[in-house]
């Protein structure tokens, strides 16, 4: 036995103490913790979801300890064997999670020691629960970010599918919720693809800063054991090690950054939700959402309510609230680790769960569900192209096109703007569209107006005219679709 092993074994509590929460520090205290405090301080019933990360981190740590000669090869083999059994027990539901053991870390360590004896006690050499939990949360969150990235891709593909089917459909574009200019419905859907693309990029950036190893920082000051932290980082697939032990155990920037990115993603979901809710209402009638994503009324039999978009809009506030909670949690903490940080997990866990559930359901609600028999997607959003086009005709959506027409005839834009305002006023008084005004009436506003003006006053003409990069012309929309298809392939 090495000197390190002897020291660890001599200072460790007896084997039968490992079934109590006090096993990690009991020698110092003269009375047991009260049941009320046990319940108040315990985290095991929510942090047990970290068990896979905890075991992975422990196995990497044990492998390094053995490679460095800090524990023996036989101890390492015993730890591996014990962790394999614990994994099997947790996966089968046979593992007993104990409140008295406070958290996921002590529960697993206590069971390991029951299984393999002193080898289990030696596993904690060179680490603290402070760097252990920071490592576990980072490992867990890294995996969740990867899943969220896949879900963001699925949602983007669903939006691209809808956009591709509706390139030529004319939608009234709004500013201030007033009809502004006609746009392609496909173009409108691709605006959300751009938003979720940025969300995916932000998540990838957060992942990079999350994927750094705190383990080996111990409680706050590092350790006297000759650890190879880079080896552990490589084993765990992490991109580097935290360079300051104080910062390593107390940093929760990665959790805040993730929740900020998740909040912004949910804001984008909420904006889309708001539009789906408006478009589905009878006053607009632009779309229908598949029945499986709606509910009825307990008193009004005619109702179909867009509950999924409404609830997503509400859940956005919940996620943003978690962001505020995490920022407030950290703002007054001195270095290094404080018990406050136990409160980082529930908001982080709930943010992950809420975002994943929302993205998953939106990908199906927007794009539909694959029918195995036909190989086609069914359901999702059904577009009422006629209602959209009729709505675009109500708000003089081609007024700017008339102004542009006059500018090309030599009028300064501000003069053209004023001229068109008079034309709109006349059309309003006659309860007709600009395109329905006789040529003689239009020429009364400016003599340069000719018969070709009606092409630019048509919704289709207005749409086709905006054929610049990023514009709404169908040719541009198809180019953007090709770009997104290639990116998402």
NORWOGI-V320637 format. One record per residue. N is the residue number from 1. SS is DSSP state (H for helix, E for strand, C for the rest). PHI is phi in whole degrees, -180 to 180 (none if undefined). D_CENTER is the distance of its C-alpha to the mean C-alpha in Angstrom with 1 decimal. Layout:
# NORWOGI-V320637
N & SS & PHI & D_CENTER
N & SS & PHI & D_CENTER
This chain:
# NORWOGI-V320637
1 & C & none & 49.2
2 & C & -74 & 47.9
3 & H & -59 & 48.4
4 & H & -62 & 44.6
5 & H & -65 & 44.7
6 & H & -63 & 47.8
7 & H & -63 & 46.3
8 & H & -63 & 43.1
9 & H & -70 & 45.2
10 & H & -65 & 47.7
11 & H & -89 & 45.2
12 & C & -76 & 43.1
13 & C & -70 & 43.7
14 & C & -67 & 45.7
15 & H & -58 & 44.1
16 & H & -75 & 44.6
17 & H & -78 & 42.7
18 & H & -73 & 39.4
19 & H & -90 & 39.0
20 & C & -118 & 38.7
21 & H & -63 & 35.9
22 & H & -75 & 38.5
23 & H & -59 & 39.0
24 & H & -82 & 37.1
25 & C & -151 & 39.3
26 & H & -63 & 42.0
27 & H & -62 & 45.0
28 & H & -83 & 44.4
29 & C & -105 & 44.2
30 & C & -100 & 47.2
31 & C & -146 & 45.4
32 & C & -74 & 42.5
33 & C & -68 & 39.3
34 & C & -71 & 39.5
35 & H & -61 & 37.7
36 & H & -63 & 36.0
37 & H & -68 & 34.7
38 & H & -56 & 33.6
39 & H & -67 & 31.5
40 & H & -69 & 30.2
41 & H & -97 & 29.2
42 & C & -72 & 28.1
43 & C & -126 & 24.5
44 & H & -61 & 25.2
45 & H & -82 & 24.1
46 & H & -119 & 20.5
47 & H & -87 & 20.3
48 & H & -65 & 22.1
49 & H & -66 & 18.8
50 & H & -84 & 19.1
51 & H & -59 & 22.4
52 & H & -65 & 21.6
53 & H & -65 & 20.4
54 & H & -64 & 23.4
55 & H & -69 & 25.8
56 & H & -61 & 24.5
57 & H & -64 & 24.9
58 & H & -66 & 28.3
59 & H & -66 & 29.5
60 & H & -66 & 28.7
61 & H & -65 & 30.4
62 & H & -65 & 33.4
63 & H & -61 & 33.8
64 & H & -67 & 34.1
65 & H & -58 & 36.5
66 & H & -68 & 38.7
67 & H & -63 & 38.6
68 & C & -87 & 39.6
69 & C & 75 & 42.4
70 & C & -84 & 41.0
71 & C & -125 & 41.0
72 & C & -81 & 43.2
73 & H & -63 & 42.3
74 & H & -68 & 43.4
75 & H & -61 & 41.0
76 & H & -61 & 38.2
77 & H & -64 & 39.1
78 & H & -65 & 39.4
79 & H & -63 & 35.9
80 & H & -60 & 34.5
81 & H & -64 & 36.5
82 & H & -65 & 35.5
83 & H & -66 & 31.8
84 & H & -64 & 32.2
85 & H & -69 & 33.9
86 & H & -62 & 31.3
87 & H & -58 & 28.5
88 & H & -62 & 30.7
89 & H & -65 & 31.4
90 & H & -67 & 27.7
91 & H & -64 & 26.8
92 & H & -86 & 29.8
93 & C & 86 & 29.3
94 & C & -86 & 32.6
95 & C & -70 & 31.3
96 & C & -98 & 32.3
97 & C & -85 & 29.9
98 & C & -111 & 32.2
99 & H & -59 & 31.6
100 & H & -61 & 34.4
101 & H & -92 & 32.5
102 & C & 70 & 29.8
103 & C & -143 & 26.7
104 & H & -61 & 25.4
105 & H & -68 & 27.2
106 & H & -70 & 30.6
107 & H & -62 & 30.5
108 & H & -69 & 30.0
109 & H & -64 & 32.5
110 & H & -65 & 35.1
111 & H & -66 & 34.8
112 & H & -60 & 35.2
113 & H & -67 & 38.3
114 & H & -60 & 39.7
115 & H & -81 & 39.4
116 & H & -124 & 40.5
117 & C & 70 & 42.3
118 & H & -61 & 42.7
119 & H & -59 & 40.3
120 & H & -65 & 37.5
121 & H & -69 & 38.7
122 & H & -80 & 38.7
123 & C & -58 & 35.1
124 & C & -81 & 34.1
125 & C & -60 & 36.4
126 & C & 81 & 35.0
127 & C & -141 & 31.7
128 & C & -129 & 30.8
129 & H & -63 & 28.2
130 & H & -64 & 26.8
131 & H & -80 & 25.9
132 & H & -66 & 25.3
133 & H & -69 & 22.5
134 & H & -62 & 20.8
135 & H & -68 & 21.0
136 & H & -59 & 19.8
137 & H & -65 & 16.6
138 & H & -65 & 15.9
139 & H & -62 & 16.8
140 & H & -62 & 14.7
141 & H & -66 & 11.5
142 & H & -56 & 12.4
143 & H & -65 & 12.7
144 & H & -68 & 9.4
145 & H & -62 & 7.7
146 & H & -62 & 10.2
147 & H & -64 & 9.4
148 & H & -64 & 5.8
149 & H & -59 & 7.8
150 & H & -64 & 10.3
151 & H & -68 & 8.6
152 & H & -63 & 7.6
153 & H & -65 & 11.2
154 & H & -59 & 12.6
155 & H & -66 & 11.5
156 & H & -61 & 13.0
157 & H & -61 & 16.0
158 & H & -61 & 16.5
159 & H & -67 & 16.6
160 & H & -63 & 18.9
161 & H & -59 & 21.1
162 & H & -65 & 21.5
163 & H & -61 & 22.2
164 & H & -65 & 24.8
165 & H & -77 & 26.6
166 & C & -133 & 27.0
167 & C & -62 & 27.9
168 & C & -90 & 31.3
169 & C & -76 & 30.3
170 & E & -95 & 30.9
171 & E & -117 & 28.7
172 & E & -69 & 29.8
173 & E & -78 & 27.5
174 & E & -117 & 27.3
175 & E & -130 & 27.4
176 & C & 58 & 27.9
177 & C & 60 & 27.6
178 & E & -110 & 31.0
179 & E & -58 & 31.8
180 & E & -114 & 31.7
181 & E & -145 & 32.0
182 & E & -72 & 31.5
183 & E & -135 & 28.5
184 & E & -72 & 27.7
185 & H & -61 & 25.2
186 & H & -60 & 23.8
187 & H & -61 & 23.4
188 & H & -63 & 21.5
189 & H & -64 & 19.0
190 & H & -70 & 18.6
191 & H & -62 & 17.6
192 & H & -73 & 14.3
193 & H & -60 & 14.1
194 & H & -62 & 14.6
195 & H & -62 & 11.8
196 & H & -72 & 9.2
197 & H & -62 & 11.3
198 & H & -64 & 10.9
199 & H & -61 & 7.2
200 & H & -64 & 7.9
201 & H & -66 & 10.8
202 & H & -64 & 9.3
203 & H & -61 & 7.3
204 & H & -64 & 10.7
205 & H & -70 & 12.5
206 & H & -63 & 10.9
207 & H & -58 & 11.8
208 & H & -60 & 15.3
209 & H & -80 & 16.0
210 & H & -72 & 14.7
211 & C & -84 & 17.0
212 & C & -130 & 20.2
213 & E & -92 & 22.7
214 & C & -85 & 24.1
215 & C & -57 & 26.4
216 & C & 102 & 30.1
217 & C & -79 & 29.7
218 & C & 59 & 31.2
219 & C & -68 & 31.5
220 & C & -168 & 31.4
221 & C & -117 & 34.2
222 & C & 87 & 33.8
223 & C & -141 & 36.4
224 & C & -85 & 39.9
225 & C & -80 & 39.2
226 & C & -79 & 39.1
227 & C & -75 & 35.5
228 & C & -112 & 34.0
229 & H & -67 & 30.4
230 & H & -62 & 29.8
231 & H & -63 & 30.8
232 & H & -64 & 28.3
233 & H & -60 & 25.5
234 & H & -64 & 26.7
235 & H & -59 & 27.0
236 & C & -87 & 23.4
237 & C & 70 & 22.2
238 & C & -95 & 21.2
239 & C & -87 & 21.8
240 & C & 172 & 24.1
241 & E & -119 & 25.3
242 & C & -64 & 24.9
243 & C & -93 & 28.1
244 & C & -132 & 29.0
245 & H & -63 & 29.4
246 & H & -64 & 29.1
247 & H & -67 & 25.8
248 & H & -59 & 24.6
249 & H & -85 & 25.0
250 & H & -109 & 24.0
251 & C & -72 & 21.0
252 & C & -129 & 17.7
253 & H & -56 & 16.4
254 & H & -61 & 13.8
255 & H & -69 & 12.4
256 & H & -66 & 12.7
257 & H & -59 & 11.2
258 & H & -61 & 8.0
259 & H & -67 & 8.1
260 & H & -66 & 9.2
261 & H & -64 & 6.5
262 & H & -65 & 4.0
263 & H & -62 & 7.4
264 & H & -66 & 8.1
265 & H & -61 & 5.5
266 & H & -67 & 7.0
267 & H & -62 & 10.2
268 & H & -65 & 10.2
269 & H & -60 & 9.9
270 & H & -66 & 12.6
271 & H & -65 & 14.7
272 & H & -62 & 14.8
273 & H & -59 & 15.6
274 & H & -59 & 18.4
275 & H & -70 & 19.9
276 & H & -61 & 19.9
277 & H & -63 & 21.6
278 & H & -65 & 24.1
279 & H & -63 & 24.9
280 & H & -79 & 25.5
281 & C & -65 & 28.0
282 & C & -62 & 31.6
283 & C & -67 & 32.2
284 & C & -108 & 30.1
285 & C & 65 & 30.1
286 & C & -77 & 28.1
287 & E & -140 & 26.0
288 & E & -125 & 26.0
289 & E & -106 & 23.2
290 & C & -51 & 24.2
291 & H & -56 & 25.9
292 & H & -68 & 23.7
293 & H & -107 & 20.9
294 & C & -126 & 23.4
295 & E & -134 & 25.8
296 & C & -104 & 29.3
297 & C & -108 & 31.2
298 & C & -74 & 33.5
299 & C & -127 & 36.2
300 & C & -111 & 35.7
301 & C & -68 & 36.0
302 & C & -85 & 35.1
303 & C & -84 & 31.5
304 & C & -127 & 28.3
305 & E & -101 & 25.4
306 & C & -81 & 21.9
307 & H & -63 & 20.4
308 & H & -63 & 17.1
309 & H & -61 & 16.2
310 & H & -65 & 18.0
311 & H & -68 & 16.2
312 & H & -62 & 12.7
313 & H & -62 & 14.3
314 & H & -70 & 15.5
315 & H & -67 & 12.4
316 & H & -59 & 10.9
317 & H & -63 & 13.9
318 & H & -64 & 13.2
319 & H & -68 & 9.9
320 & H & -61 & 11.8
321 & H & -63 & 14.7
322 & H & -63 & 13.1
323 & H & -60 & 12.6
324 & H & -63 & 16.2
325 & H & -64 & 17.3
326 & H & -68 & 16.2
327 & H & -63 & 17.8
328 & H & -66 & 20.9
329 & H & -56 & 21.1
330 & H & -91 & 21.6
331 & H & -66 & 23.6
332 & C & -113 & 27.0
333 & C & -87 & 26.9
334 & C & -78 & 29.7
335 & C & -70 & 29.5
336 & C & -112 & 29.0
337 & C & -72 & 27.3
338 & C & -133 & 27.7
339 & H & -60 & 27.2
340 & H & -47 & 24.8
341 & H & -67 & 22.1
342 & H & -62 & 22.2
343 & H & -79 & 20.4
344 & H & -79 & 17.2
345 & H & -79 & 16.3
346 & H & -61 & 16.1
347 & H & -65 & 13.7
348 & H & -67 & 11.4
349 & H & -61 & 12.0
350 & H & -67 & 11.5
351 & H & -62 & 8.1
352 & H & -60 & 7.0
353 & H & -61 & 9.3
354 & H & -65 & 8.6
355 & H & -66 & 5.0
356 & H & -62 & 6.7
357 & H & -61 & 9.8
358 & H & -67 & 8.9
359 & H & -64 & 7.7
360 & H & -63 & 10.7
361 & H & -74 & 13.1
362 & H & -71 & 12.4
363 & H & -60 & 13.1
364 & H & -78 & 16.3
365 & H & -64 & 17.2
366 & H & -76 & 17.2
367 & H & -94 & 18.7
368 & C & 91 & 20.8
369 & E & -118 & 21.7
370 & E & -71 & 23.9
371 & E & -91 & 27.5
372 & C & -59 & 28.9
373 & C & -70 & 32.4
374 & C & -101 & 31.9
375 & C & 76 & 29.0
376 & E & -109 & 27.6
377 & E & -82 & 24.5
378 & E & -127 & 25.7
379 & C & 84 & 24.5
380 & C & 71 & 21.4
381 & E & -94 & 22.3
382 & E & -106 & 26.0
383 & E & -96 & 27.1
384 & C & -100 & 30.4
385 & H & -63 & 31.5
386 & H & -65 & 34.8
387 & H & -64 & 33.4
388 & H & -63 & 31.1
389 & H & -67 & 34.1
390 & H & -63 & 36.4
391 & H & -66 & 34.0
392 & H & -66 & 33.9
393 & H & -78 & 37.7
394 & H & -83 & 37.9
395 & H & -117 & 36.7
396 & C & 54 & 38.7
397 & C & -68 & 35.7
398 & C & -102 & 38.1
399 & H & -61 & 39.8
400 & H & -63 & 38.2
401 & H & -64 & 39.5
402 & H & -66 & 42.9
403 & H & -63 & 42.6
404 & H & -62 & 41.6
405 & H & -59 & 44.5
406 & H & -68 & 46.9
407 & H & -62 & 45.5
408 & H & -67 & 46.4
409 & C & -87 & 49.8
410 & C & 112 & 50.3
411 & C & -78 & 49.2
412 & C & -62 & 47.2
413 & H & -59 & 43.7
414 & H & -63 & 44.4
415 & H & -69 & 47.6
416 & H & -63 & 45.9
417 & H & -58 & 43.3
418 & H & -67 & 46.2
419 & H & -62 & 48.0
420 & H & -66 & 45.2
421 & H & -59 & 44.6
422 & H & -67 & 48.2
423 & H & -64 & 47.7
424 & H & -63 & 44.7
425 & H & -61 & 46.9
426 & H & -67 & 49.6
427 & H & -62 & 47.3
428 & H & -62 & 46.0
429 & H & -67 & 49.6
430 & C & -94 & 50.4
431 & C & 54 & 47.3
432 & C & -140 & 46.4
433 & C & -82 & 43.9
434 & H & -56 & 44.8
435 & H & -69 & 45.3
436 & H & -96 & 47.9
437 & C & -73 & 50.1
438 & C & -61 & 53.3
439 & H & -60 & 53.8
440 & H & -63 & 56.7
441 & H & -68 & 54.6
442 & H & -63 & 51.9
443 & H & -67 & 54.7
444 & H & -67 & 55.9
445 & H & -85 & 52.9
446 & C & -164 & 53.5
447 & C & -70 & 56.1
448 & C & -75 & 53.9
449 & C & -71 & 51.9
450 & C & -124 & 53.0
451 & C & -62 & 52.4
452 & C & -68 & 49.5
453 & H & -62 & 47.5
454 & H & -69 & 46.6
455 & H & -65 & 44.4
456 & H & -75 & 42.2
457 & H & -84 & 42.2
458 & C & -82 & 40.9
459 & H & -60 & 37.2
460 & H & -65 & 37.2
461 & H & -64 & 39.1
462 & H & -61 & 36.7
463 & H & -63 & 33.7
464 & H & -67 & 35.6
465 & H & -70 & 36.7
466 & C & -90 & 33.3
467 & C & -101 & 33.4
468 & C & -112 & 32.0
469 & C & -52 & 29.0
470 & C & 87 & 25.9
471 & C & -82 & 28.1
472 & C & -95 & 28.1
473 & C & -59 & 31.2
474 & H & -52 & 30.7
475 & H & -62 & 31.8
476 & H & -71 & 29.0
477 & H & -63 & 26.4
478 & H & -66 & 27.6
479 & H & -64 & 27.5
480 & H & -69 & 23.8
481 & H & -61 & 23.2
482 & H & -63 & 25.0
483 & H & -63 & 23.0
484 & H & -69 & 19.6
485 & H & -60 & 21.3
486 & H & -65 & 22.5
487 & H & -68 & 19.2
488 & H & -93 & 17.4
489 & C & -65 & 20.5
